[in-house]
Amino acid sequence: MIRKYGDARSPRFAAVLGIVAFLDVPIIHMSVRWWRTLHPEPVFLARGGIGAGMEPSMVRGLLLSIAAFLLLAATLWARRVSVESAAEEIEEMRREIQERQEVR
């Protein structure tokens, strides 16, 4: 969003923000273990394995939700690719029509 709607300096700002956000992810993840104040113990990525601290029905529900979201994301991505390829075809047809009109 920053690159698309910003000014000439926005690509550099977007790159810096991406690097900082990438470096912040492990800090946020580990903060639950480092600072034991308001956060409960980790339940999904617990020491006993994935989902060891959760009820089995909750693990199934979470995994089903993740799978549904990934399916939605893949569907939207495929739709976006088809729209972009259709837009490229339309643009190519416009260029061909324009070239034909210029020849006449």
MDAnalysis code that builds the backbone (N, CA, C; Angstrom):
import MDAnalysis as mda
import numpy as np

u = mda.Universe.empty(312, n_residues=104, atom_resindex=np.repeat(np.arange(104), 3), trajectory=True)
u.add_TopologyAttr("name", ["N", "CA", "C"] * 104)
u.add_TopologyAttr("resid", np.arange(1, 105))
u.add_TopologyAttr("resname", ["MET", "ILE", "ARG", "LYS", "TYR", "GLY", "ASP", "ALA", "ARG", "SER", "PRO", "ARG", "PHE", "ALA", "ALA", "VAL", "LEU", "GLY", "ILE", "VAL", "ALA", "PHE", "LEU", "ASP", "VAL", "PRO", "ILE", "ILE", "HIS", "MET", "SER", "VAL", "ARG", "TRP", "TRP", "ARG", "THR", "LEU", "HIS", "PRO", "GLU", "PRO", "VAL", "PHE", "LEU", "ALA", "ARG", "GLY", "GLY", "ILE", "GLY", "ALA", "GLY", "MET", "GLU", "PRO", "SER", "MET", "VAL", "ARG", "GLY", "LEU", "LEU", "LEU", "SER", "ILE", "ALA", "ALA", "PHE", "LEU", "LEU", "LEU", "ALA", "ALA", "THR", "LEU", "TRP", "ALA", "ARG", "ARG", "VAL", "SER", "VAL", "GLU", "SER", "ALA", "ALA", "GLU", "GLU", "ILE", "GLU", "GLU", "MET", "ARG", "ARG", "GLU", "ILE", "GLN", "GLU", "ARG", "GLN", "GLU", "VAL", "ARG"])
u.atoms.positions = np.array([
    [0.812, -1.167, 0.000],
    [0.000, 0.000, 0.000],
    [0.870, 1.250, 0.000],
    [1.931, 1.199, 0.753],
    [2.814, 2.364, 0.824],
    [3.432, 2.624, -0.539],
    [3.867, 1.581, -1.215],
    [4.473, 1.767, -2.541],
    [3.475, 2.304, -3.545],
    [2.261, 1.785, -3.518],
    [1.283, 2.151, -4.529],
    [0.749, 3.563, -4.345],
    [0.496, 3.973, -3.112],
    [-0.161, 5.252, -2.882],
    [0.764, 6.338, -2.353],
    [2.039, 6.048, -2.255],
    [2.972, 7.035, -1.723],
    [3.628, 7.861, -2.813],
    [4.594, 8.637, -2.404],
    [5.316, 9.472, -3.367],
    [6.599, 8.761, -3.808],
    [7.582, 9.517, -4.275],
    [8.816, 8.927, -4.813],
    [9.645, 8.236, -3.741],
    [9.534, 8.656, -2.481],
    [10.322, 8.044, -1.407],
    [9.659, 6.804, -0.828],
    [8.433, 6.524, -1.216],
    [7.688, 5.434, -0.583],
    [8.268, 4.039, -0.819],
    [8.888, 3.724, -1.975],
    [9.470, 2.373, -2.089],
    [10.546, 2.095, -1.049],
    [11.379, 3.084, -0.756],
    [12.415, 2.895, 0.259],
    [11.788, 2.738, 1.645],
    [10.784, 3.567, 1.939],
    [10.106, 3.478, 3.231],
    [9.414, 2.125, 3.378],
    [8.785, 1.633, 2.305],
    [8.117, 0.328, 2.348],
    [9.125, -0.787, 2.587],
    [10.303, -0.690, 1.971],
    [11.332, -1.717, 2.168],
    [11.825, -1.722, 3.617],
    [12.061, -0.550, 4.171],
    [12.513, -0.459, 5.566],
    [11.438, -0.994, 6.506],
    [10.190, -0.632, 6.255],
    [9.096, -1.118, 7.091],
    [8.980, -2.639, 7.010],
    [9.160, -3.206, 5.823],
    [9.114, -4.655, 5.669],
    [10.222, -5.351, 6.437],
    [11.415, -4.795, 6.409],
    [12.540, -5.385, 7.151],
    [12.300, -5.318, 8.650],
    [11.847, -4.174, 9.134],
    [11.566, -4.019, 10.571],
    [10.453, -4.971, 10.997],
    [9.408, -5.087, 10.192],
    [8.310, -5.996, 10.529],
    [8.787, -7.442, 10.548],
    [9.645, -7.816, 9.601],
    [10.179, -9.174, 9.562],
    [11.005, -9.467, 10.815],
    [11.810, -8.504, 11.237],
    [12.634, -8.702, 12.430],
    [11.794, -8.692, 13.706],
    [10.630, -8.068, 13.665],
    [9.781, -7.956, 14.843],
    [8.997, -9.245, 15.121],
    [8.789, -10.077, 14.129],
    [7.975, -11.287, 14.309],
    [8.542, -12.221, 15.377],
    [9.844, -12.576, 15.353],
    [10.336, -13.459, 16.421],
    [10.289, -12.809, 17.803],
    [10.462, -11.502, 17.854],
    [10.383, -10.814, 19.153],
    [8.977, -10.929, 19.716],
    [7.984, -10.709, 18.880],
    [6.592, -10.822, 19.337],
    [6.291, -12.256, 19.757],
    [6.770, -13.213, 18.978],
    [6.521, -14.621, 19.312],
    [7.162, -14.993, 20.652],
    [8.384, -14.595, 20.843],
    [9.086, -14.966, 22.074],
    [8.679, -14.128, 23.274],
    [8.048, -12.984, 23.044],
    [7.669, -12.129, 24.173],
    [6.695, -12.824, 25.115],
    [5.914, -13.761, 24.597],
    [4.988, -14.510, 25.452],
    [5.761, -15.325, 26.482],
    [6.906, -15.841, 26.096],
    [7.708, -16.631, 27.040],
    [8.628, -15.759, 27.886],
    [9.114, -14.659, 27.318],
    [10.074, -13.821, 28.039],
    [9.407, -13.019, 29.154],
    [8.295, -12.401, 28.859],
    [7.632, -11.529, 29.828],
    [6.300, -12.140, 30.217],
    [6.308, -12.887, 31.308],
    [5.118, -13.603, 31.777],
    [4.243, -12.692, 32.614],
    [3.471, -11.832, 31.967],
    [2.578, -10.942, 32.710],
    [1.125, -11.258, 32.368],
    [0.636, -10.723, 31.285],
    [-0.763, -10.914, 30.930],
    [-1.007, -12.113, 30.023],
    [0.035, -12.633, 29.402],
    [-0.140, -13.714, 28.454],
    [-0.191, -15.071, 29.148],
    [-1.091, -15.944, 28.706],
    [-1.082, -17.315, 29.225],
    [0.041, -18.106, 28.559],
    [0.232, -19.323, 29.008],
    [1.217, -20.195, 28.378],
    [0.830, -20.437, 26.924],
    [1.797, -20.648, 26.047],
    [1.454, -20.989, 24.663],
    [0.681, -22.306, 24.619],
    [-0.369, -22.345, 23.808],
    [-1.184, -23.556, 23.759],
    [-1.067, -24.276, 22.419],
    [-0.963, -23.563, 21.309],
    [-0.895, -24.252, 20.020],
    [0.507, -24.772, 19.756],
    [1.507, -23.936, 19.958],
    [2.892, -24.365, 19.791],
    [3.499, -24.635, 21.159],
    [2.897, -25.549, 21.881],
    [3.344, -25.876, 23.231],
    [4.530, -26.830, 23.178],
    [5.121, -27.072, 24.324],
    [6.307, -27.934, 24.388],
    [6.013, -29.381, 24.036],
    [4.791, -29.832, 24.215],
    [4.434, -31.223, 23.916],
    [4.180, -31.470, 22.439],
    [4.236, -30.436, 21.620],
    [3.993, -30.569, 20.188],
    [2.892, -29.620, 19.745],
    [2.605, -29.652, 18.477],
    [1.588, -28.747, 17.937],
    [0.223, -29.130, 18.487],
    [-0.435, -28.196, 19.104],
    [-1.763, -28.408, 19.639],
    [-1.803, -29.163, 20.949],
    [-0.663, -29.340, 21.600],
    [-0.628, -30.138, 22.829],
    [-1.382, -29.474, 23.974],
    [-1.460, -28.154, 23.983],
    [-2.135, -27.461, 25.070],
    [-3.581, -27.134, 24.777],
    [-4.140, -27.680, 23.691],
    [-5.514, -27.372, 23.300],
    [-6.367, -28.632, 23.283],
    [-7.662, -28.430, 23.382],
    [-8.590, -29.530, 23.204],
    [-8.509, -29.997, 21.751],
    [-8.626, -31.288, 21.490],
    [-8.543, -31.784, 20.111],
    [-9.569, -31.149, 19.169],
    [-10.768, -30.864, 19.681],
    [-11.780, -30.241, 18.818],
    [-11.367, -28.821, 18.430],
    [-10.677, -28.130, 19.321],
    [-10.204, -26.783, 18.994],
    [-9.091, -26.833, 17.959],
    [-8.221, -27.835, 18.070],
    [-7.147, -27.991, 17.084],
    [-7.743, -28.269, 15.713],
    [-8.729, -29.162, 15.651],
    [-9.378, -29.453, 14.366],
    [-10.043, -28.206, 13.799],
    [-10.732, -27.459, 14.649],
    [-11.380, -26.231, 14.189],
    [-10.383, -25.210, 13.678],
    [-9.273, -25.053, 14.385],
    [-8.239, -24.107, 13.964],
    [-7.624, -24.536, 12.639],
    [-7.290, -25.810, 12.508],
    [-6.689, -26.290, 11.263],
    [-7.667, -26.201, 10.102],
    [-8.947, -26.465, 10.362],
    [-9.963, -26.314, 9.323],
    [-10.078, -24.852, 8.886],
    [-10.036, -23.935, 9.832],
    [-10.101, -22.510, 9.506],
    [-8.880, -22.072, 8.701],
    [-7.712, -22.556, 9.065],
    [-6.490, -22.225, 8.320],
    [-6.590, -22.766, 6.894],
    [-7.067, -24.002, 6.753],
    [-7.210, -24.592, 5.420],
    [-8.221, -23.811, 4.585],
    [-9.340, -23.413, 5.191],
    [-10.354, -22.639, 4.464],
    [-9.797, -21.285, 4.036],
    [-9.048, -20.643, 4.910],
    [-8.473, -19.345, 4.564],
    [-7.447, -19.484, 3.443],
    [-6.631, -20.540, 3.488],
    [-5.657, -20.762, 2.416],
    [-6.353, -21.066, 1.090],
    [-7.435, -21.812, 1.134],
    [-8.209, -22.079, -0.078],
    [-8.807, -20.793, -0.636],
    [-9.321, -19.944, 0.244],
    [-9.844, -18.645, -0.192],
    [-8.742, -17.796, -0.810],
    [-7.588, -17.753, -0.179],
    [-6.471, -16.964, -0.704],
    [-6.026, -17.485, -2.066],
    [-5.961, -18.806, -2.230],
    [-5.573, -19.383, -3.518],
    [-6.608, -19.071, -4.588],
    [-7.882, -19.128, -4.229],
    [-8.950, -18.807, -5.175],
    [-8.875, -17.347, -5.601],
    [-8.683, -16.448, -4.649],
    [-8.578, -15.022, -4.973],
    [-7.341, -14.742, -5.814],
    [-6.250, -15.434, -5.518],
    [-5.032, -15.248, -6.312],
    [-5.252, -15.719, -7.749],
    [-5.887, -16.874, -7.916],
    [-6.159, -17.392, -9.256],
    [-7.074, -16.439, -10.019],
    [-8.062, -15.891, -9.339],
    [-8.965, -14.922, -9.973],
    [-8.198, -13.678, -10.397],
    [-7.315, -13.230, -9.538],
    [-6.509, -12.038, -9.863],
    [-5.633, -12.285, -11.085],
    [-5.024, -13.468, -11.156],
    [-4.186, -13.798, -12.308],
    [-5.016, -13.809, -13.580],
    [-6.212, -14.383, -13.533],
    [-7.047, -14.428, -14.734],
    [-7.506, -13.028, -15.148],
    [-7.811, -12.174, -14.191],
    [-8.202, -10.794, -14.510],
    [-7.035, -10.042, -15.133],
    [-5.844, -10.230, -14.594],
    [-4.667, -9.554, -15.150],
    [-4.357, -10.039, -16.556],
    [-4.490, -11.341, -16.804],
    [-4.218, -11.848, -18.153],
    [-5.282, -11.344, -19.130],
    [-6.532, -11.249, -18.689],
    [-7.578, -10.689, -19.550],
    [-7.305, -9.221, -19.846],
    [-6.832, -8.479, -18.857],
    [-6.504, -7.065, -19.073],
    [-5.355, -6.922, -20.065],
    [-4.380, -7.805, -19.986],
    [-3.270, -7.768, -20.945],
    [-3.753, -8.090, -22.356],
    [-4.664, -9.048, -22.494],
    [-5.218, -9.372, -23.811],
    [-5.987, -8.190, -24.387],
    [-6.769, -7.531, -23.552],
    [-7.533, -6.364, -24.008],
    [-6.589, -5.266, -24.466],
    [-5.545, -5.039, -23.694],
    [-4.580, -3.998, -24.067],
    [-3.887, -4.346, -25.384],
    [-3.558, -5.613, -25.580],
    [-2.928, -6.043, -26.829],
    [-3.881, -5.839, -28.010],
    [-5.158, -6.162, -27.813],
    [-6.147, -5.954, -28.865],
    [-6.301, -4.467, -29.193],
    [-6.283, -3.626, -28.178],
    [-6.371, -2.178, -28.401],
    [-5.190, -1.674, -29.221],
    [-4.005, -2.179, -28.891],
    [-2.825, -1.769, -29.656],
    [-2.927, -2.207, -31.108],
    [-3.395, -3.431, -31.337],
    [-3.550, -3.925, -32.702],
    [-4.554, -3.088, -33.481],
    [-5.676, -2.754, -32.847],
    [-6.688, -1.927, -33.511],
    [-6.127, -0.553, -33.824],
    [-5.399, 0.009, -32.870],
    [-4.805, 1.329, -33.070],
    [-3.778, 1.295, -34.206],
    [-2.984, 0.248, -34.294],
    [-1.998, 0.124, -35.384],
    [-2.694, -0.011, -36.732],
    [-3.797, -0.758, -36.784],
    [-4.535, -0.896, -38.036],
    [-5.117, 0.449, -38.495],
    [-5.607, 1.225, -37.516],
    [-6.186, 2.516, -37.870],
    [-5.117, 3.486, -38.335],
    [-3.920, 3.393, -37.784],
    [-2.836, 4.265, -38.189],
    [-2.338, 3.926, -39.599],
    [-2.407, 2.646, -39.965],
    [-1.963, 2.221, -41.287],
    [-2.890, 2.769, -42.363],
    [-4.165, 2.839, -42.084],
    [-5.144, 3.334, -43.080],
    [-4.933, 4.767, -43.277],
])
